[in-house]
């Protein structure tokens, strides 16, 4: 069953395709059926620059468990970075 759980956010970053770096302007996040990962559901991340067309895309599919671990690690490292910058 499709969950249809999805969101889109505006971001600023860089992504690497096969042959080049490009600016990332949007991220699509969904919890639904993955295209490639052999799981019923996954956290699907698409980092894109819509203005540059379909070639400006980095896609990631994560198991729910690994997505939670990644989110936790990102938050921990951001907190450590903020503390380091405050010194």
ABEGO torsion letter per residue (X at the ends): XBAGBBBBBBBBBBBBBAABBBBBABBBBBBBBBAABBBABBBBBBBBBAAAEAABBBBBBBBAAAAAAAAAAAAAAAAAAAAAAAX
